[in-house]
C-alpha cells in the first residue's frame, strides 16, 4: 500500500486491525511529520490514533506519552538523518525505533504505564548522559 493509501485507510478507519502494528504507528507519524512538520503532525496523529482505537471499540488504547515521545524521536531523526528517501529508507536508517521497549531507555516502566502518562505527556525521567 502506498503512503497516501495507507494514511487514507487509517483516517477513514478502513485499515485492517492486524495492519495497525507498532511499525504502522511509526509510519503514520513519519508521513505526518514529513508532510506537515511537528506542530501540525501532532494533532493529526493524535486524532487518527484516537479515532481508529475508538472505531475498534478500544478508546483506552491511546497513550499520549508514547505518541508524543515517538513523534519527537522521529522528528529528531528526520532532522539529523533526513527522510531516507521514503518510508523504506527511513525504516532502514532507524531500526531502533521499531523496538517496542525503546522508550524504557528514557522512562521507568511504571511511569510509562501510569494513568497520568496515558492522559498527558510526561517528561522522561531517566537521564542517559
C-alpha angles and dihedrals in degrees: 000000000000122000097261092049091047094053092043091052091048095048093046089046090238095122112114110252091236089056095059096083129150088271090053091052088052092047092053091049091048092050094047092047094046093050103033112019126237100293094054096033095059098064091041095053091043092052094044095050095042094048093045092049091047090049088056090050092250107104091154090066092081112103117192098196094049091047096049095040094052092044089053092047092050091047090052091050092049090053095043101039107015128239095298091239090285141338097302092051093046089050091053093048094048107038092148091067088068093062106103091212095055095109091056086077086068105027136046109243094239091051093050091047094049123116088239092058090050092053102039139013111272119199116241114269101196117083111210098189 
